[in-house]
Amino acid sequence: MNEQHETLKALGWNEWFEQRFAGEPGDVVARVAAVDRELLWVVDDSGPFRAKLSGSFMHRNPVAHEWPCVGDWIALEKPAGDDFGVIQARLERRTSLRRKAVGGAAESQMIAANVNHVVVVQSCHFDFNLNRLERYLVMVREGGAEPYVLLTKTDLVGPETLAAHLAEIHSAGIDVPVLTLSNVTQEGVADFKRLLLPGKTYCFVGSSGVGKSTLINQLVGTENLETGAVNGTGEGRHTTVRRELIQLEGGALVIDNPGMREFGVMNALAGIRDGFADITTFAARCRYRDCSHTSEPGCAVLGALESGELTTAHYENYVKIRKESAFHEMSQVERRRRDKNFGRMVKSVKKTLRDE
């Protein structure tokens, strides 16, 4: 590894990124810590500084999800003595977390990049939702990161309720590490802290008010992130307004996120396969290789549903997410076809004008 980049290892840099930096324009490499519209806060071995996208970068990358997001590694020019950099390139992403952009367009929105683990946070009190949890896990696996499930606010529910939530997760075939804690009583917080390793990046996602920022404040050791007072139901108010990469004293890096009410699934066949591993196992036994698992004779998935090996809610969420993924894949294919046809039309018009 380049000696100049050795000090970046604490920020998550490794040989994989080193290989992809070779040949990129720009003489400095840095990691994106926060994005404020077109202005970025980035950090390298000298500390944080501001940067902006070069005109050539925006010309080469006209789609928003291709622009740098929190966690990305970038190549930029930064003259000596200048505390403002100009971004020339974004390095290939090793992992990513994205969702369907809010609204009707079949566009993706980047949440974070180059994260090792995504911590999906749900509160035991009012917020627990198995279908939404499965939706998050599909997109986490699709992006290549390893997921954790974290159930917070255990102090607001009895042991029977907590046990029921854990049983639901287990019965859905979710085989990822599940942790529980209370920011109030501190039960489980120390166990969670032990999971956070130096140089690794952990992205926290979940609904508003589930305790993400409160937990990260404890990890940081200061009131770095503003948190809202708990209301009468015991739930917090959403206060995180932007994604931000923070390095903890122990060396781990964390990304907090604003609460997300919607988490639309894009085309995510690999994530669905891995996220619904139990159904994938049954599907391998179906009579037909192209079985849709909805009505075909000899469908092992329907057989498992009938025998009670799969719950109805788990199966129906699988079918819903798979249809959603297929729909967005078709939408993207159709959009690419339209863009291609439009490009041909523009070329044809230009040629006609030249010939006149």
LUMTI-797258 format. One line per 8 residues: number of its first residue (from 1); their letters; for each residue x, y, z of N, C-alpha, C. Coordinates in steps of 0.1 Angstrom, whole numbers, plus 2048, in hexadecimal, padded with zeros to 3 digits. Layout:
NUM = A = X,Y,Z,X,Y,Z,X,Y,Z; ...
This chain:
1 = MNEQHETL = 808,7F4,800,800,800,800,809,80C,800; 805,817,7F9,80C,823,7F8,80E,829,806; 81A,82C,80A,81D,831,817,815,83D,81B; 812,845,811,80A,852,813,7FC,84E,818; 7F7,842,814,7E9,83E,817,7E8,835,824; 7F4,832,82A,7F3,829,836,7EB,82F,841; 7EC,83C,842,7E5,843,84D,7D6,843,84B; 7D2,840,83F,7C3,840,83C,7BC,833,840
9 = KALGWNEW = 7C4,829,844,7BF,81C,849,7B5,81E,854; 7B8,828,85D,7AF,82A,868,7A1,82F,863; 7A0,834,857,793,839,851,78D,82E,848; 793,822,848,78D,817,840,794,814,833; 79F,81B,830,7A6,819,824,7AE,80B,824; 7AE,804,819,7B5,7F8,818,7BA,7F5,80A; 7C0,7EA,808,7C6,7E7,7FB,7BC,7E7,7EF; 7B0,7E3,7F3,7A5,7E3,7E9,7A3,7F0,7E3
17 = FEQRFAGE = 7A2,7FB,7EB,7A1,808,7E6,7AD,80D,7E0; 7B9,809,7E5,7C6,80E,7E0,7C7,80A,7D1; 7C2,7FE,7CE,7C3,7F9,7C0,7BA,801,7B7; 7AF,806,7BC,7A5,80D,7B4,7A8,81C,7B3; 7B1,821,7BC,7B6,82F,7BB,7C0,831,7B0; 7C7,826,7AD,7D2,828,7A2,7CC,82C,795; 7D1,837,790,7CD,83C,783,7C2,846,783; 7BC,848,78F,7B1,852,790,7B7,860,790
25 = PGDVVARV = 7B0,86A,78B,7B4,878,78B,7B4,87D,799; 7BD,886,79C,7BD,88C,7AA,7C9,885,7B1; 7CF,88D,7BA,7DB,889,7C1,7D9,886,7CF; 7CC,888,7D4,7C9,886,7E2,7BD,87C,7E3; 7BD,873,7ED,7B2,86B,7EF,7AC,86E,7FD; 79F,86E,7FE,798,872,80A,78B,86A,80B; 785,86A,817,778,864,819,76D,86E,81C; 761,86C,816,756,875,818,750,873,826
33 = AAVDRELL = 750,87E,82E,74A,87D,83B,73C,882,83C; 739,88C,833,72B,892,833,729,899,826; 71C,89A,822,719,8A0,815,70E,8AB,818; 711,8B7,814,707,8C2,815,705,8C7,807; 6FB,8C1,800,6F8,8C5,7F2,705,8C2,7EA; 70A,8CD,7E4,716,8CA,7DB,723,8CD,7E2; 722,8D0,7EF,72E,8D2,7F7,730,8C5,800; 73C,8C0,800,73F,8B4,808,74A,8B7,813
41 = WVVDDSGP = 748,8B0,81E,752,8B0,828,759,8A3,827; 766,8A4,825,76E,897,823,77A,897,82D; 780,88C,82F,78A,88A,839,796,882,833; 7A2,886,836,7AE,87E,833,7B7,87E,83F; 7C3,87A,83D,7CC,878,849,7CF,886,84F; 7CD,891,848,7CF,89E,84E,7C3,8A4,855; 7B8,89D,854,7AC,8A2,85B,7A1,8A5,851; 795,8AB,856,78A,8AE,84D,78C,8BB,845
49 = FRAKLSGS = 786,8BC,839,786,8C8,831,77B,8C7,827; 778,8D3,821,76D,8D3,818,771,8D0,80A; 768,8CB,802,76B,8C8,7F4,75E,8C9,7EB; 760,8CB,7DE,755,8CC,7D5,758,8C4,7C9; 74D,8C0,7C2,74E,8B8,7B6,754,8C1,7AA; 75D,8BC,7A3,762,8C3,797,757,8C2,78C; 758,8CC,783,74F,8CC,777,750,8C0,76F; 75C,8BB,76D,75E,8AF,765,758,8A3,76B
57 = FMHRNPVA = 759,8A2,779,753,897,780,744,897,77E; 73D,8A2,77F,72F,8A3,77E,72B,8A0,76F; 733,8A4,766,730,8A1,758,731,892,755; 73B,88B,75B,73C,87D,759,732,875,761; 72D,87A,76B,724,873,774,717,87B,776; 70E,87B,76C,702,884,76D,6F7,87F,777; 6F8,872,77B,6EE,86D,784,6F2,86E,793; 6E8,873,79B,6EC,877,7A9,6F2,86B,7B1
65 = HEWPCVGD = 6ED,85F,7AF,6F2,854,7B7,700,850,7B3; 705,856,7A9,713,854,7A5,71D,85E,7AC; 717,868,7B2,71F,872,7B9,723,86C,7C7; 72E,872,7CD,733,86D,7D9,728,86E,7E4; 727,864,7ED,71F,864,7F9,727,861,805; 721,862,811,729,85F,81D,72F,851,81D; 73C,851,81F,743,844,81F,74B,842,813; 748,849,808,750,847,7FC,75E,84C,7FD
73 = WIALEKPA = 767,846,7F5,775,84B,7F4,776,852,7E7; 77C,85E,7E7,77D,866,7DB,78C,86A,7D8; 78E,86D,7CC,79B,873,7C8,799,881,7C4; 7A2,88A,7CA,7A0,898,7C8,7AD,8A0,7C7; 7AC,8AC,7C2,7B7,8B5,7C1,7B6,8BF,7CD; 7C1,8C0,7D4,7C1,8C9,7E0,7CF,8D0,7E0; 7D0,8DC,7DA,7DD,8E3,7DA,7E2,8E5,7E8; 7F0,8E5,7EA,7F6,8E7,7F7,7F1,8F4,7FD
81 = GDDFGVIQ = 7EE,8F4,809,7EA,900,810,7DB,903,80E; 7D4,8FC,806,7C6,8FF,803,7BE,8F5,80B; 7B3,8F9,812,7AB,8F0,81A,79E,8ED,813; 79E,8EE,806,792,8EB,7FE,796,8E2,7F2; 790,8D7,7F1,794,8CD,7E6,78A,8CD,7DB; 78E,8C8,7CF,786,8C7,7C3,785,8B8,7C0; 77A,8B2,7C0,779,8A3,7BE,779,8A0,7AF; 782,897,7AC,783,893,79E,77D,885,79B
89 = ARLERRTS = 77D,87D,7A5,778,86F,7A3,773,869,7B0; 76A,860,7AE,765,857,7B9,76A,849,7B7; 770,843,7C1,775,836,7C0,769,82C,7C0; 76C,821,7BA,762,816,7BA,75D,813,7C8; 750,810,7CA,74B,80D,7D7,74D,7FE,7DA; 752,7FB,7E5,753,7ED,7E9,746,7E7,7EE; 73E,7EF,7F6,731,7EC,7FA,729,7F9,7F9; 71B,7F7,7F9,713,803,7F9,706,800,7FF
97 = LRRKAVGG = 6FF,80A,804,6F1,809,809,6E9,813,801; 6DE,80F,7FB,6D6,818,7F3,6C7,814,7F5; 6BF,81D,7F1,6B0,81A,7F1,6AA,821,7E5; 69E,81D,7E2,697,824,7D7,694,833,7DC; 697,83C,7D4,695,84A,7D7,686,84C,7DA; 683,855,7E4,675,858,7E7,66E,85F,7DC; 663,85A,7D8,65C,85F,7CC,659,854,7C2; 654,858,7B6,650,84E,7AD,65C,849,7A4
105 = AAESQMIA = 666,851,7A2,671,84D,799,678,841,79E; 67C,838,795,684,82C,798,693,830,799; 696,839,7A1,6A4,83D,7A3,6A8,838,7B1; 6B5,836,7B2,6BA,832,7BF,6C1,83D,7C7; 6C0,83D,7D4,6C6,847,7DD,6D1,840,7E5; 6DD,845,7E4,6E8,840,7EC,6E7,844,7FA; 6E8,83A,803,6E8,83D,812,6F6,83E,817; 6FE,834,814,70C,834,818,714,82B,810
113 = ANVNHVVV = 721,82C,810,72A,824,808,736,81E,810; 73B,813,80C,747,80D,812,745,80B,821; 739,806,825,737,802,833,739,7F3,835; 73E,7F0,840,740,7E1,843,734,7DB,848; 72D,7E3,851,721,7DD,857,716,7E8,857; 70A,7E4,855,6FE,7ED,856,6F6,7E8,863; 6F4,7F1,86C,6ED,7EE,878,6DE,7F3,876; 6D5,7E9,875,6C7,7EC,873,6C1,7ED,881
121 = VQSCHFDF = 6BC,7FA,884,6B7,7FC,892,6A8,7FD,892; 6A2,7F6,89B,694,7F7,89D,691,7F8,8AC; 688,800,8B0,684,800,8BE,67A,7F5,8C2; 67C,7EF,8CE,673,7E5,8D2,665,7EB,8D5; 665,7F8,8D7,658,7FF,8DB,652,806,8CF; 648,800,8C9,640,806,8BE,646,805,8B0; 654,805,8B0,65A,805,8A2,65D,7F8,89C; 65D,7ED,8A4,660,7E0,89F,657,7DC,893
129 = NLNRLERY = 65D,7D9,888,656,7D5,87C,65E,7CB,874; 65A,7BF,874,661,7B4,86D,662,7B6,85E; 657,7BA,858,658,7BC,84A,662,7C7,846; 662,7D2,84D,66B,7DD,84A,67A,7D8,84D; 67C,7D0,857,689,7CB,85A,68E,7C2,84F; 685,7BA,849,68A,7B1,83E,68D,7BA,832; 686,7C4,830,688,7CD,825,696,7D4,826; 69A,7D9,832,6A7,7DE,834,6B2,7D4,831
137 = LVMVREGG = 6B0,7C8,837,6BA,7BD,835,6BC,7B9,827; 6B2,7B9,81F,6B4,7B6,811,6BD,7C0,80A; 6BB,7CD,80C,6C4,7D7,806,6D2,7D7,80C; 6D3,7D4,819,6E0,7D3,81F,6E8,7C8,818; 6E2,7BD,817,6E9,7B1,810,6EC,7B4,802; 6E3,7BB,7FB,6E5,7BE,7ED,6F1,7C7,7EB; 6F3,7D0,7F4,6FF,7D9,7F3,70C,7D3,7F8; 70C,7C7,7FE,718,7C0,801,71D,7C2,80F
145 = AEPYVLLT = 716,7CA,817,71A,7CC,825,714,7C0,82E; 71A,7BF,83A,715,7B5,844,70B,7BC,84D; 6FF,7B7,850,6F5,7BD,858,6F6,7B9,867; 6F2,7C2,86F,6EE,7BF,87D,6E0,7C4,87F; 6D9,7BD,888,6CC,7C2,88C,6CD,7C7,89B; 6C9,7D3,89E,6CA,7D8,8AB,6BC,7DD,8B0; 6B7,7D6,8BA,6AA,7DA,8C0,6AD,7E3,8CD; 6A8,7EF,8CC,6AB,7F9,8D7,69E,7FA,8E0
153 = KTDLVGPE = 6A0,802,8EB,696,806,8F4,690,7FA,8FB; 698,7F0,8FE,693,7E4,905,68E,7E8,913; 691,7F4,918,68C,7F7,925,67D,7FB,925; 678,7FD,918,66A,801,917,660,7F5,915; 666,7E9,914,65D,7DD,912,661,7D3,91C; 658,7C9,91F,65A,7BE,928,662,7B3,921; 668,7AA,929,670,79F,923,668,796,919; 65A,796,91B,652,78D,912,651,794,904
161 = TLAAHLAE = 650,7A1,904,64F,7A8,8F7,65C,7A7,8F0; 668,7A9,8F7,675,7A7,8F0,677,799,8EB; 673,78F,8F3,674,781,8EF,66C,77F,8E2; 660,785,8E2,657,783,8D6,65D,789,8CA; 663,795,8CB,66A,79B,8BF,675,792,8BA; 67D,78D,8C3,689,784,8BF,684,778,8B9; 679,772,8BE,673,766,8B8,66E,769,8AA; 668,775,8A8,663,778,89A,66F,779,890
169 = IHSAGIDV = 67A,77F,895,685,780,88C,68B,772,889; 68B,76A,893,691,75C,891,687,754,887; 67A,756,889,671,74E,881,671,752,873; 675,75F,870,676,764,862,682,75F,85B; 68B,758,862,697,752,85B,6A2,75D,85B; 6A1,768,862,6AC,772,862,6B7,76D,86A; 6C3,76B,864,6CE,764,86A,6DA,76E,86D; 6D7,77B,86F,6E1,784,872,6E2,787,881
177 = PVLTLSNV = 6ED,78C,886,6EE,78F,894,6E4,799,898; 6DD,795,8A3,6D3,79E,8A9,6D7,7A2,8B7; 6D7,7AF,8B9,6DC,7B5,8C6,6D0,7BD,8CC; 6D0,7BE,8D9,6C6,7C6,8E0,6CD,7CF,8EA; 6C7,7DB,8EC,6CD,7E4,8F6,6C3,7EF,8FA; 6C7,7F6,905,6BF,801,90A,6C9,80D,90C; 6C7,818,906,6CF,824,908,6CD,82A,916; 6C1,826,91C,6BE,82B,92A,6C5,823,935
185 = TQEGVADF = 6C3,816,934,6C8,80D,93F,6D7,809,93C; 6DB,80B,92F,6E8,807,92B,6EA,7F8,929; 6DF,7F0,92B,6E0,7E2,929,6E2,7DF,91A; 6ED,7D8,917,6F0,7D4,909,6F9,7DD,902; 6FB,7EA,907,704,7F4,900,712,7EF,900; 717,7EA,90B,725,7E6,90B,728,7DA,901; 71E,7D1,900,71F,7C6,8F7,720,7CB,8E9; 718,7D5,8E6,717,7DB,8D8,725,7E2,8D5
193 = KRLLLPGK = 72A,7E9,8DF,737,7F0,8DD,742,7E7,8D9; 742,7DB,8DF,74C,7D1,8DC,74C,7CC,8CD; 741,7CE,8C6,741,7CA,8B8,748,7D3,8AF; 74A,7E0,8B3,74F,7EA,8AA,75E,7EA,8AA; 763,7E7,89E,772,7E4,89C,778,7F0,896; 785,7F3,899,78C,7FE,893,78D,7FD,884; 78C,808,87D,78D,808,86E,781,803,867; 777,7FE,86E,76B,7F8,867,760,803,868
201 = TYCFVGSS = 757,803,85E,74C,80D,85D,73F,807,860; 737,80D,868,72A,808,86D,71F,813,869; 716,80F,861,70B,819,85D,6FE,816,865; 6F8,81F,86C,6EC,81D,874,6E0,822,86C; 6D6,81A,86A,6CA,81E,863,6BE,819,86B; 6B3,820,869,6A6,81D,870,69D,829,86F; 691,827,876,687,831,876,68C,83D,87F; 684,848,87F,687,853,888,684,84F,897
209 = GVGKSTLI = 68C,854,8A0,689,852,8AE,68C,845,8B4; 694,83C,8AD,696,82F,8B3,6A3,82F,8BB; 6AA,83A,8BC,6B5,83B,8C5,6C3,83A,8BE; 6C4,83B,8B1,6D0,83A,8AA,6DA,845,8AF; 6D6,851,8AF,6DF,85D,8B2,6E2,85C,8C1; 6D9,858,8CA,6DC,857,8D8,6E7,84D,8DA; 6E6,841,8D3,6F0,837,8D4,6FE,83C,8CF; 6FE,842,8C4,70A,847,8BE,711,852,8C7
217 = NQLVGTEN = 708,85A,8CD,70E,864,8D7,715,85C,8E2; 710,851,8E7,716,849,8F1,724,843,8EC; 723,83F,8DF,72F,839,8DA,73A,844,8D8; 736,850,8D4,740,85B,8D2,745,860,8DF; 73B,860,8E9,73F,865,8F6,73C,873,8F9; 736,87A,8EF,732,888,8F0,724,889,8EA; 71E,895,8EC,711,898,8E5,714,89D,8D7; 71A,895,8CF,71E,899,8C1,712,89A,8B8
225 = LETGAVNG = 708,892,8BA,6FC,892,8B2,6F0,897,8BA; 6E9,8A0,8B6,6DE,8A6,8BD,6D3,89B,8BE; 6CD,899,8C9,6C2,88F,8CB,6B6,896,8D0; 6AA,891,8CD,69E,897,8D2,69A,891,8DF; 692,898,8E7,68D,893,8F4,683,888,8F1; 683,87F,8FA,679,874,8F8,66B,879,8FB; 662,875,8F3,654,87A,8F5,64C,871,8FF; 640,873,900,638,86C,90A,637,85D,907
233 = TGEGRHTT = 639,858,8FB,638,84A,8F8,645,843,8FA; 650,84A,8FD,65D,844,8FF,665,844,8F3; 660,849,8E8,667,849,8DB,66E,857,8D9; 67A,857,8D3,681,863,8D1,67C,86A,8C5; 680,877,8C3,67D,87F,8B7,689,87F,8AE; 686,87E,8A1,691,87E,897,698,88C,897; 6A5,88B,898,6AD,898,898,6B8,897,88E; 6BD,88B,88A,6C9,88B,881,6C4,890,873
241 = VRRELIQL = 6CB,89A,86E,6C7,8A0,861,6D0,89D,856; 6DC,897,858,6E4,893,84D,6EC,887,851; 6F1,880,847,6FA,874,849,708,879,84C; 70E,873,855,71B,878,859,724,86C,85E; 731,86C,859,73A,862,85D,742,867,869; 742,85F,874,749,863,881,752,858,885; 75F,85C,889,768,852,88E,768,852,89D; 766,846,8A2,765,845,8B1,773,844,8B7
249 = EGGALVID = 774,846,8C4,781,846,8CB,788,838,8C9; 780,82E,8C9,786,820,8C7,78A,81D,8B9; 787,826,8AF,78C,824,8A2,781,81F,898; 776,81B,89D,76B,818,894,765,824,88E; 75F,823,882,758,82E,87B,749,82B,87A; 741,835,87D,732,833,87D,72C,83E,874; 721,83A,86E,719,843,866,70B,844,86B; 707,84F,870,6F9,851,874,6F1,855,868
257 = NPGMREFG = 6E4,852,869,6DB,856,85E,6CE,85C,863; 6C8,865,85C,6BB,86A,860,6B1,85E,85F; 6A6,85F,867,69C,854,867,696,853,859; 693,847,855,68D,845,847,680,83E,849; 675,845,844,668,83F,845,666,834,83A; 66C,837,82F,66B,82E,823,679,828,820; 679,81B,81C,686,815,818,682,80C,80C; 680,813,800,67C,80C,7F4,687,803,7EF
265 = VMNALAGI = 684,7F7,7EA,68D,7ED,7E5,68F,7F0,7D6; 69C,7F0,7D2,69F,7F1,7C4,6A1,7E2,7BF; 6A5,7E0,7B3,6A8,7D3,7AE,6B3,7CD,7B7; 6AF,7C2,7BE,6B7,7BC,7C8,6B6,7AD,7C9; 6B9,7A6,7BE,6B7,798,7BE,6C0,791,7C7; 6CD,795,7C8,6D6,78F,7D1,6D3,791,7DF; 6CE,79E,7E2,6CA,7A1,7F0,6BE,799,7F4; 6B4,797,7EB,6A8,78F,7EE,6AC,780,7F1
273 = RDGFADIT = 6B5,77B,7E8,6BA,76D,7EA,6C0,76B,7F8; 6C9,774,7FC,6D0,773,808,6C7,777,814; 6BF,781,812,6B6,786,81D,6AB,77D,821; 6A6,775,817,69C,76B,819,6A2,75D,817; 6AD,75A,81E,6B4,74E,81C,6AC,741,81E; 6A2,742,828,69A,736,82A,691,733,81E; 68B,73E,818,683,73C,80C,68B,737,800; 697,73D,7FF,6A1,739,7F5,6A4,72A,7F5
281 = TFAARCRY = 6A5,725,802,6A8,717,803,69C,70E,7FF; 690,712,802,685,70B,7FE,683,70C,7EF; 686,718,7E9,684,71A,7DB,68D,710,7D2; 698,70D,7D8,6A1,704,7D1,69B,6F6,7CF; 691,6F3,7D6,68A,6E6,7D5,67E,6E6,7CC; 67A,6F2,7C6,66E,6F3,7BE,670,6EA,7B2; 664,6E6,7AC,664,6DD,7A1,669,6E5,794; 666,6F2,793,66A,6FA,788,674,704,78B
289 = RDCSHTSE = 67F,705,783,68A,70E,786,685,71D,786; 67B,720,77E,676,72E,77D,66A,730,785; 668,728,790,65C,729,798,65B,737,79E; 64F,73C,79E,64C,749,7A3,648,749,7B2; 646,73C,7B7,642,73A,7C5,634,740,7C8; 62B,740,7BE,61E,746,7C1,613,73C,7BE; 615,734,7B4,609,72B,7B0,60E,71E,7AA; 61B,71C,7A7,61F,710,79F,61E,703,7A8
297 = PGCAVLGA = 61A,6F8,7A1,61B,6EB,7A8,629,6E7,7AB; 62B,6E0,7B6,638,6DC,7B9,641,6E7,7BF; 63B,6F2,7C3,642,6FD,7C9,646,6FA,7D8; 652,6F9,7DB,657,6F6,7E8,654,701,7F2; 654,70E,7ED,652,719,7F5,643,719,7FA; 63A,717,7F1,62C,716,7F5,62A,70A,7FE; 631,6FF,7FB,630,6F4,804,634,6F7,812; 63F,6FF,814,644,703,821,63A,70C,827
305 = LESGELTT = 634,715,81F,629,71E,825,61D,716,82A; 619,70C,823,60E,704,826,611,6FB,833; 61D,6F7,834,621,6EE,840,624,6F6,84C; 625,704,84B,628,70C,856,637,70F,858; 63F,70A,84F,64D,70C,851,651,71B,84D; 648,721,845,649,72F,842,63D,736,847; 63E,742,84D,633,749,851,62D,751,846; 620,754,846,619,75B,83B,61F,769,83A
313 = AHYENYVK = 621,770,845,626,77E,844,634,77E,83E; 63D,774,841,64A,774,83C,64A,771,82D; 641,768,829,640,764,81A,63A,770,813; 630,777,818,62A,782,810,633,78D,80F; 63C,790,819,646,79B,818,650,797,80D; 654,78A,80D,65D,786,802,658,788,7F4; 64B,785,7F2,645,787,7E5,644,795,7E2; 640,79E,7EC,63F,7AC,7E9,64C,7B2,7E6
321 = IRKESAFH = 657,7AF,7ED,664,7B5,7EA,669,7B0,7DD; 667,7A3,7DA,66C,79E,7CD,665,7A5,7C1; 658,7A7,7C2,650,7AE,7B8,655,7BD,7B7; 658,7C3,7C2,65D,7D1,7C2,66B,7D2,7BB; 673,7C8,7BE,680,7C8,7B8,67F,7C6,7A9; 677,7BC,7A5,675,7BA,796,670,7C6,78F; 666,7CD,796,660,7D9,78F,66B,7E3,78D; 673,7E6,797,67D,7F0,795,688,7EC,78B
329 = EMSQVERR = 68B,7DF,78A,695,7DB,780,68F,7DD,772; 682,7DB,770,67C,7DD,763,67B,7EC,761; 679,7F4,76B,678,803,769,686,808,765; 691,803,76B,69E,807,767,6A2,803,759; 69E,7F7,755,6A1,7F2,748,699,7FB,73D; 68D,7FE,740,685,806,738,68B,814,736; 68F,81A,742,695,827,742,6A2,827,739; 6AA,81D,73B,6B7,81C,733,6B3,81B,724
337 = RRDKNFGR = 6A9,813,721,6A5,812,713,6A0,820,70D; 698,827,715,693,834,711,69F,83E,70F; 6A9,83D,718,6B4,846,717,6BD,843,70B; 6BE,836,708,6C5,832,6FC,6BE,837,6EF; 6B1,835,6EF,6AA,839,6E3,6AA,849,6E1; 6AA,850,6EC,6AB,85E,6EC,6B8,863,6E7; 6C3,85C,6EB,6D0,85F,6E6,6D2,85D,6D7; 6CC,852,6D2,6CC,84F,6C4,6C5,85A,6BC
345 = MVKSVKKT = 6B9,85F,6C2,6B1,869,6BB,6B9,876,6BA; 6C0,87A,6C5,6C8,886,6C6,6D3,885,6BB; 6DA,87A,6BA,6E5,878,6B0,6DF,879,6A2; 6D3,874,6A0,6CD,874,693,6CA,882,68F; 6C4,88A,698,6C1,898,696,6CD,8A0,693; 6D8,89E,69A,6E5,8A5,698,6EA,8A2,68A; 6E9,895,686,6EE,891,679,6E6,898,66E; 6D9,898,670,6D0,89F,666,6D4,8AD,664
353 = LRDE = 6D6,8B4,670,6D9,8C2,66F,6E7,8C5,668; 6F0,8BC,66A,6FD,8BD,664,6FC,8BB,655; 6F3,8B2,651,6F2,8AF,642,6EA,8BA,63B; 6E3,8C2,642,6DA,8CC,63B,6E3,8D7,635
